[in-house]
Amino acid sequence: MALDALDLGEQLKSARCAGYLAEFRRHPAGLGSAAVVRDFCEQAADHRLWEAAGGLAVS
């Protein structure tokens, strides 16, 4: 579902969407090295929006 959201989010120019994604991006790291988390992060890394959200500060 999150990968689908990345696909759709790349079509938007929404600061709110980018903020939600930046917040979400911080959470998989806290889940450890489970295979499903690694797989998701590898697939998400192919998305421009995922990379862009990595540099956003979320308050």
Order of alpha helices (4+ residues) and beta strands (2+ residues): alpha-alpha-alpha-alpha
